[in-house]
Amino acid sequence: MHIGIVGYSSNRIDPIAAHALLQHAMQQLISQHAPSAQPTDIHIISGLTNIGIPKIAYQIADLHGYHTVGISAARALTVNCGIYAVDQQIIVGEQFGDESACFIATIDYLIRVGGGRQSHHEVELFKAKCKALGRDMNAYLVEHALERLI
């Protein structure tokens, strides 16, 4: 089971609300689609950065023993927030967004919590993937609003 996570890569979010939304969405997908899966069979895939939604998703994954994967562009290796110590790192292209097609090809399910332009673009790519595969998008996609803090 490969669950993609997108959302704000920023500290300007409510971490308690973000954690609760992510935890609930992960458990919802796992209980519906892979209730007997071993923790190591669940892969949490996000944008590699050690900040915001990706960081919180990886922290939850680590608590449960899930496999963590970071897919990002080379630019992630030089940003101030650093990178999360994931189990597997995949670098595609140079600029943020270059990795989007690889990310969508890698995941079976998608969770969006908040997010900006790239997160919403990746949701649209995922919807197109679901349509092409004849999947009921509502069973594979969980979206939650989360406002950025000022």
C-alpha positions, 0 to 999 in steps of 0.5 A, a space after each residue: 500500500 503506497 500512500 502519497 501525502 501532500 500539503 504545506 511544506 511550512 511551519 506556518 500551520 497548526 501542527 496539532 490539527 495537521 497531525 490529527 487530520 493526517 492520522 485520521 486519513 491514514 487510518 481511514 485508508 488503511 482500515 478500508 483498503 488494507 486492514 490486515 497489512 503489516 506496518 512495513 507493507 505500508 509506504 508513506 510517500 511525501 516530499 522529503 522536506 523536514 517541515 510542515 505536512 511532509 514532516 508530520 506525515 513521516 513522524 506518524 509513519 515512524 511511530 507506526 513502523 511504516 516505510 517512509 519514502 521521499 520523492 523530490 527534486 534536487 532543490 530539496 537537498 539545499 533548502 533551509 528546512 533540511 530533509 527528513 531521514 526517510 527509508 528511501 530517497 528518490 530525486 527527480 529533476 532540479 526544481 520543485 514540481 519536476 518530481 510530480 509525475 514520478 510521485 503520482 506514478 508511485 502512489 496508490 492513494 493520496 491524502 492532501 492536507 492544505 497545500 498550495 499550487 503544487 499540492 493541488 496540481 498533484 491532486 489533479 494528476 492523481 484524479 486523472 490517474 484514477 479516471 484512467 484506471 477506472 477507479 472511484 476517486 473517492 475511495 482513493 483520495 482524502 482531502 482536508 482543508 488546513 489554513 496557513 497561519 499568519 
